[in-house]
Amino acid sequence: MNRLKTRLGKLHFESPVTVASGTFGTEYFDFFDQRILGAYVSKTITYEPKAGNPPPRLYETEAGLINSIGLQNPGIDVFIKSSLPELREKLYIPLVVSFSGSSITEFCAMLEMLEISEGIDGYEVNVSCPNVENEGIAFGTDPDTVFELTQKLSAITNKELIIKLSPNVSDIATIAIAAEAGGASSLALINTLFGMAIDIETGKSRIKKGVGGYSGTGIKPVALALTYKAARAVKIPILAMGGIYTWQDALEFFYAGASMIALGTANFINPIAAAEAHHGLDVYLAQRDLRLKDIVGKVNG
C-alpha cells in the first residue's frame, strides 16, 4: 500500500515530496530514482530572456540563504523549443512549469503559448514579481489583482493551476481566498522573504542589489504559520515550502495543512534530501499504520 499518495487539485501523485522551482536540476536524478518525487517543477520562465542580477547574488547566512538571481532564464520561446523537449525526454513523472509575467496580459500570453505545447501537466504561477502595470507593487500583494489574474488564467487552461503566493503580505488568508475565488485549483507557498546581510569590514551588502530573497532554515516557522493560516482559509490544497530540510520538517507542514511539500535550499546542501524525506515519511506512517491524508491539517486534532 502506498501511504504517501496525495493530490493537488486535478493531479494525483504517488509521492507528496517535490522540489522548489529553480533549486533542482534533472542531473540530480543521477543520485536517486526520480519516482521518489511526485512531480518536477521547472525553473521559472518569463516572456523575454533575463540575464539575471549582477554578482554577488548568493550569500549563506547563519540560518539560510540570501539570493538575488533575478529570474535568470532564456525566455519562453527557447524554453518551448529547447528546454521543454529535453524535460519531456528525461522525465517520467508529472511536469509542472513555473512561469512569471510583468503584466496580466503577459501572463495570459505565456499560458496560451504553453497550452499548445505538449508534455505539461500543470502550471505554477509565480505572482511575486514586480507588476509594471501597478506601479511596482508585486502581483501577490494585492487580492484584487490576484483574483483578476487567476480568473483570466483559469479561463485559458483546464490543467492544474497552482498560484504561488508571496509571504511578504499583511494577510495571507485574504490573498489565498482571492486566488481560490479566481479559479486556482491549488496554492503554493511560501516564496522567499526579504533578507539582507552586510559585510562589517567594508560596510557593503553581501549581495550586489542590497536586499534579496531569504530562504532556508530561518524561515521555517514563518512558512509553517502561513501554511496553517492559508489552509484554514481555503478548500483547495496547498503545496508548502520554506525551510524544509528533513522528513520531520515535512511532517510539520502536513499537520499544518499542506497536501504536498517542496524542498528548496536543502537541495543545494544535500542532493538526496528529497529522497531522504520521502523515506522518512514512509517509515513514520507505516510505524503508525497511517496514510498521509490521515494527518493533513490535523495539528489541532
JOBEL-V680635 format. One record per pair of residues at least 6 apart in sequence whose C-alpha atoms are under 8 Angstrom apart, sorted by the first residue. I is the first residue (numbers start at 1). GAP is how many residues later the second one is. D is the distance in whole Angstrom. If there is no record, write none. Layout:
# JOBEL-V680635
i & gap & d
I & GAP & D
I & GAP & D
This chain:
# JOBEL-V680635
i & gap & d
2 & 12 & 7
3 & 279 & 7
3 & 282 & 7
3 & 283 & 8
3 & 287 & 7
3 & 288 & 4
3 & 289 & 6
4 & 10 & 7
4 & 11 & 5
4 & 12 & 6
4 & 277 & 8
4 & 278 & 7
4 & 287 & 6
4 & 288 & 5
5 & 7 & 7
5 & 8 & 6
5 & 9 & 5
5 & 10 & 5
5 & 11 & 7
5 & 287 & 7
6 & 6 & 6
6 & 7 & 5
6 & 8 & 7
6 & 9 & 7
6 & 10 & 6
6 & 253 & 7
6 & 254 & 7
6 & 286 & 7
6 & 287 & 7
7 & 6 & 6
7 & 9 & 8
7 & 230 & 8
7 & 252 & 7
7 & 253 & 8
8 & 152 & 8
8 & 177 & 7
8 & 178 & 6
8 & 228 & 8
8 & 229 & 6
8 & 230 & 7
8 & 231 & 8
8 & 251 & 7
8 & 252 & 7
9 & 151 & 7
9 & 176 & 5
9 & 177 & 6
9 & 227 & 7
9 & 228 & 6
10 & 149 & 7
10 & 150 & 6
10 & 175 & 7
11 & 110 & 8
11 & 149 & 7
13 & 25 & 5
13 & 26 & 7
14 & 21 & 8
14 & 23 & 8
14 & 24 & 6
15 & 20 & 8
15 & 21 & 6
15 & 22 & 6
15 & 23 & 4
15 & 263 & 8
16 & 21 & 7
16 & 22 & 6
16 & 243 & 7
16 & 244 & 5
16 & 245 & 6
16 & 262 & 8
17 & 19 & 7
17 & 20 & 5
17 & 21 & 6
17 & 22 & 8
17 & 243 & 6
17 & 244 & 5
17 & 245 & 6
17 & 246 & 8
17 & 257 & 7
17 & 260 & 8
17 & 261 & 6
18 & 19 & 5
18 & 20 & 6
18 & 21 & 6
18 & 22 & 6
18 & 23 & 8
18 & 242 & 8
18 & 243 & 6
18 & 244 & 5
18 & 245 & 7
18 & 256 & 7
19 & 18 & 8
19 & 20 & 8
19 & 21 & 7
19 & 22 & 6
19 & 242 & 8
19 & 243 & 5
19 & 244 & 5
19 & 245 & 6
19 & 255 & 7
20 & 21 & 6
20 & 221 & 7
20 & 242 & 5
20 & 243 & 6
20 & 244 & 5
21 & 20 & 5
21 & 21 & 5
21 & 22 & 5
21 & 23 & 6
21 & 77 & 7
21 & 243 & 8
22 & 20 & 7
22 & 21 & 4
22 & 22 & 7
23 & 20 & 8
23 & 241 & 5
23 & 242 & 7
23 & 244 & 6
23 & 245 & 7
24 & 240 & 8
24 & 243 & 7
26 & 64 & 8
28 & 243 & 6
28 & 244 & 8
31 & 240 & 7
31 & 241 & 7
32 & 240 & 7
32 & 243 & 7
34 & 57 & 8
34 & 58 & 8
34 & 59 & 7
35 & 57 & 8
35 & 58 & 6
36 & 238 & 8
36 & 239 & 6
36 & 242 & 7
37 & 56 & 8
37 & 237 & 7
37 & 238 & 8
38 & 55 & 7
38 & 56 & 7
39 & 54 & 5
39 & 55 & 5
39 & 56 & 6
39 & 57 & 7
40 & 53 & 7
40 & 54 & 6
40 & 55 & 5
40 & 56 & 6
41 & 54 & 6
41 & 55 & 5
41 & 56 & 6
41 & 57 & 7
41 & 83 & 8
42 & 53 & 7
42 & 54 & 6
42 & 55 & 5
42 & 56 & 6
43 & 30 & 8
43 & 54 & 8
43 & 55 & 6
43 & 56 & 8
44 & 27 & 7
44 & 29 & 7
44 & 53 & 7
44 & 54 & 5
44 & 55 & 5
44 & 56 & 7
44 & 82 & 8
45 & 26 & 7
45 & 28 & 6
45 & 29 & 7
45 & 30 & 6
45 & 31 & 6
45 & 34 & 8
45 & 53 & 6
45 & 54 & 5
45 & 55 & 6
46 & 25 & 8
46 & 27 & 7
46 & 29 & 5
46 & 30 & 6
46 & 53 & 6
46 & 54 & 5
46 & 55 & 6
47 & 28 & 5
47 & 29 & 5
47 & 30 & 8
47 & 53 & 8
47 & 54 & 7
47 & 59 & 7
47 & 63 & 7
48 & 26 & 7
48 & 27 & 5
48 & 28 & 7
49 & 23 & 7
49 & 24 & 6
49 & 25 & 4
49 & 26 & 4
49 & 27 & 8
50 & 20 & 8
50 & 21 & 7
50 & 22 & 5
50 & 23 & 5
50 & 24 & 6
50 & 25 & 7
51 & 19 & 8
51 & 21 & 5
51 & 22 & 7
51 & 23 & 8
52 & 17 & 6
52 & 18 & 4
52 & 19 & 6
52 & 20 & 4
52 & 21 & 8
53 & 15 & 6
53 & 16 & 6
53 & 17 & 5
53 & 19 & 8
53 & 156 & 8
54 & 154 & 6
54 & 155 & 8
55 & 152 & 7
55 & 153 & 6
56 & 150 & 7
56 & 151 & 5
56 & 152 & 5
57 & 9 & 8
57 & 10 & 5
57 & 11 & 5
57 & 12 & 6
57 & 150 & 5
57 & 151 & 6
57 & 152 & 8
58 & 7 & 7
58 & 8 & 6
58 & 9 & 5
58 & 10 & 6
58 & 11 & 8
58 & 149 & 6
59 & 6 & 6
59 & 7 & 5
59 & 8 & 7
59 & 138 & 8
59 & 147 & 6
59 & 148 & 7
60 & 6 & 6
61 & 136 & 7
63 & 153 & 7
63 & 154 & 5
63 & 155 & 5
64 & 150 & 7
64 & 151 & 6
64 & 152 & 4
64 & 153 & 5
64 & 154 & 6
64 & 155 & 8
64 & 201 & 8
65 & 149 & 6
65 & 150 & 5
65 & 151 & 6
65 & 200 & 7
66 & 129 & 6
66 & 130 & 7
66 & 131 & 8
66 & 146 & 6
66 & 147 & 5
66 & 148 & 5
66 & 149 & 6
67 & 140 & 8
67 & 145 & 5
67 & 146 & 5
67 & 147 & 7
68 & 139 & 7
68 & 141 & 7
68 & 143 & 8
68 & 144 & 5
68 & 145 & 6
76 & 34 & 7
80 & 34 & 7
80 & 37 & 7
84 & 35 & 8
88 & 31 & 6
94 & 26 & 7
94 & 27 & 6
95 & 24 & 7
95 & 25 & 5
95 & 26 & 5
95 & 27 & 7
96 & 24 & 6
96 & 25 & 6
96 & 26 & 5
96 & 27 & 5
96 & 28 & 6
97 & 23 & 7
97 & 25 & 6
97 & 26 & 5
97 & 27 & 6
98 & 25 & 6
98 & 26 & 4
98 & 27 & 6
98 & 28 & 7
99 & 8 & 8
99 & 11 & 8
99 & 24 & 7
99 & 25 & 7
99 & 26 & 5
99 & 27 & 6
100 & 7 & 7
100 & 25 & 6
100 & 26 & 5
100 & 27 & 7
100 & 29 & 7
101 & 6 & 5
101 & 9 & 8
101 & 28 & 7
102 & 27 & 7
102 & 28 & 7
102 & 29 & 5
102 & 30 & 6
102 & 31 & 8
103 & 28 & 6
103 & 29 & 6
103 & 30 & 6
104 & 45 & 6
107 & 42 & 8
107 & 46 & 8
108 & 44 & 7
108 & 45 & 6
108 & 48 & 8
111 & 42 & 7
111 & 45 & 7
111 & 46 & 8
112 & 44 & 7
114 & 6 & 8
115 & 42 & 7
121 & 38 & 6
121 & 39 & 7
122 & 37 & 5
122 & 38 & 4
122 & 39 & 6
122 & 40 & 8
123 & 36 & 7
123 & 37 & 6
123 & 38 & 5
123 & 39 & 6
124 & 37 & 6
124 & 38 & 5
124 & 39 & 6
124 & 40 & 6
124 & 64 & 8
125 & 36 & 7
125 & 37 & 6
125 & 38 & 5
125 & 39 & 6
126 & 37 & 7
126 & 38 & 5
126 & 39 & 7
127 & 11 & 7
127 & 12 & 5
127 & 13 & 5
127 & 19 & 8
127 & 36 & 7
127 & 37 & 6
127 & 38 & 6
127 & 39 & 7
128 & 10 & 6
128 & 11 & 6
128 & 12 & 5
128 & 13 & 8
128 & 36 & 8
128 & 37 & 7
128 & 38 & 5
128 & 63 & 8
129 & 9 & 5
129 & 10 & 7
129 & 11 & 8
130 & 6 & 5
130 & 7 & 6
130 & 8 & 4
130 & 9 & 7
131 & 6 & 6
131 & 7 & 5
131 & 8 & 6
139 & 6 & 6
139 & 7 & 6
140 & 6 & 6
140 & 25 & 6
140 & 26 & 6
140 & 29 & 8
140 & 35 & 7
141 & 25 & 7
141 & 27 & 7
141 & 28 & 6
141 & 34 & 7
142 & 33 & 7
143 & 31 & 7
143 & 32 & 5
143 & 35 & 5
143 & 36 & 8
144 & 34 & 7
146 & 29 & 7
146 & 32 & 6
146 & 33 & 6
146 & 36 & 8
147 & 31 & 5
147 & 32 & 5
147 & 33 & 8
147 & 34 & 7
147 & 35 & 5
148 & 34 & 7
149 & 33 & 8
150 & 13 & 8
150 & 29 & 6
150 & 32 & 5
150 & 33 & 6
150 & 34 & 6
151 & 30 & 8
151 & 31 & 4
151 & 32 & 6
151 & 33 & 8
152 & 30 & 8
154 & 7 & 7
154 & 28 & 7
154 & 29 & 6
154 & 30 & 7
160 & 25 & 6
160 & 26 & 8
161 & 23 & 5
161 & 24 & 5
161 & 25 & 6
162 & 22 & 6
162 & 23 & 6
162 & 24 & 5
162 & 25 & 5
162 & 26 & 6
163 & 16 & 7
163 & 21 & 6
163 & 23 & 7
163 & 24 & 5
163 & 25 & 6
164 & 23 & 6
164 & 24 & 4
164 & 25 & 6
164 & 26 & 7
164 & 27 & 7
165 & 10 & 8
165 & 11 & 8
165 & 22 & 7
165 & 23 & 6
165 & 24 & 5
165 & 25 & 6
165 & 26 & 7
166 & 23 & 7
166 & 24 & 6
166 & 25 & 5
166 & 26 & 7
167 & 22 & 7
167 & 23 & 6
167 & 24 & 6
167 & 25 & 7
167 & 26 & 6
167 & 56 & 8
167 & 59 & 7
168 & 25 & 6
168 & 26 & 8
172 & 54 & 7
172 & 57 & 7
172 & 58 & 6
173 & 56 & 6
173 & 57 & 5
173 & 60 & 6
173 & 61 & 8
176 & 11 & 7
176 & 54 & 6
176 & 57 & 7
176 & 58 & 7
177 & 56 & 7
177 & 57 & 6
179 & 8 & 8
180 & 6 & 8
180 & 54 & 7
180 & 56 & 7
184 & 52 & 8
185 & 51 & 6
185 & 52 & 8
186 & 50 & 5
186 & 51 & 5
186 & 52 & 6
186 & 53 & 7
187 & 49 & 7
187 & 50 & 7
187 & 51 & 5
187 & 52 & 6
188 & 50 & 6
188 & 51 & 5
188 & 52 & 6
188 & 53 & 8
189 & 34 & 7
189 & 37 & 8
189 & 38 & 7
189 & 49 & 7
189 & 50 & 6
189 & 51 & 5
189 & 52 & 6
189 & 53 & 8
190 & 33 & 6
190 & 36 & 8
190 & 37 & 8
190 & 50 & 7
190 & 51 & 6
190 & 52 & 6
191 & 50 & 8
191 & 51 & 7
192 & 21 & 5
192 & 22 & 5
192 & 23 & 5
192 & 50 & 8
193 & 20 & 5
193 & 21 & 5
193 & 22 & 7
193 & 26 & 8
194 & 17 & 7
194 & 18 & 6
194 & 19 & 5
194 & 20 & 6
195 & 16 & 6
195 & 17 & 5
195 & 18 & 6
195 & 19 & 5
196 & 9 & 7
196 & 10 & 8
196 & 11 & 8
196 & 14 & 7
196 & 15 & 5
196 & 16 & 6
196 & 18 & 8
197 & 8 & 6
197 & 9 & 5
197 & 10 & 8
198 & 6 & 6
198 & 7 & 4
198 & 8 & 5
199 & 6 & 6
199 & 7 & 6
205 & 6 & 8
215 & 27 & 7
215 & 28 & 7
215 & 50 & 7
216 & 26 & 6
216 & 27 & 4
216 & 28 & 7
216 & 48 & 8
216 & 49 & 5
216 & 50 & 7
217 & 25 & 8
217 & 26 & 4
217 & 27 & 7
217 & 28 & 8
218 & 25 & 7
219 & 23 & 6
219 & 24 & 6
220 & 22 & 5
220 & 23 & 4
220 & 24 & 7
223 & 17 & 8
223 & 18 & 7
223 & 19 & 5
223 & 20 & 8
224 & 18 & 8
224 & 28 & 8
224 & 29 & 6
224 & 32 & 7
225 & 31 & 8
227 & 11 & 8
227 & 13 & 7
227 & 26 & 7
227 & 29 & 6
227 & 30 & 7
227 & 31 & 7
228 & 28 & 5
228 & 29 & 6
228 & 69 & 8
231 & 6 & 7
231 & 7 & 7
231 & 25 & 8
231 & 26 & 5
231 & 27 & 7
231 & 66 & 8
232 & 25 & 8
237 & 21 & 7
237 & 22 & 6
238 & 19 & 7
238 & 20 & 5
238 & 21 & 6
238 & 22 & 7
239 & 19 & 6
239 & 20 & 6
239 & 21 & 5
239 & 22 & 5
239 & 23 & 7
240 & 13 & 7
240 & 18 & 6
240 & 19 & 8
240 & 20 & 6
240 & 21 & 5
240 & 22 & 6
241 & 20 & 6
241 & 21 & 5
241 & 22 & 6
241 & 23 & 7
242 & 21 & 8
242 & 22 & 7
243 & 6 & 8
243 & 20 & 8
243 & 21 & 8
243 & 22 & 7
243 & 23 & 8
244 & 6 & 6
244 & 18 & 7
244 & 19 & 6
244 & 20 & 7
244 & 22 & 7
245 & 18 & 7
245 & 20 & 8
245 & 21 & 5
245 & 28 & 7
245 & 32 & 8
246 & 27 & 7
246 & 28 & 8
246 & 30 & 7
246 & 31 & 5
247 & 29 & 7
247 & 30 & 4
247 & 31 & 7
247 & 32 & 8
247 & 33 & 5
247 & 34 & 6
248 & 29 & 8
248 & 32 & 8
248 & 33 & 8
250 & 11 & 7
250 & 27 & 7
251 & 30 & 7
253 & 8 & 7
254 & 6 & 7
254 & 7 & 8
254 & 38 & 8
254 & 41 & 7
254 & 42 & 5
254 & 43 & 6
255 & 40 & 6
255 & 41 & 5
255 & 42 & 5
255 & 43 & 5
255 & 44 & 5
256 & 40 & 7
256 & 41 & 5
256 & 42 & 7
256 & 43 & 6
257 & 39 & 5
257 & 40 & 4
257 & 41 & 7
257 & 42 & 8
258 & 38 & 6
258 & 39 & 7
259 & 34 & 8
259 & 37 & 6
263 & 10 & 8
263 & 11 & 7
266 & 7 & 7
267 & 6 & 6
267 & 7 & 8
285 & 6 & 6
285 & 7 & 7
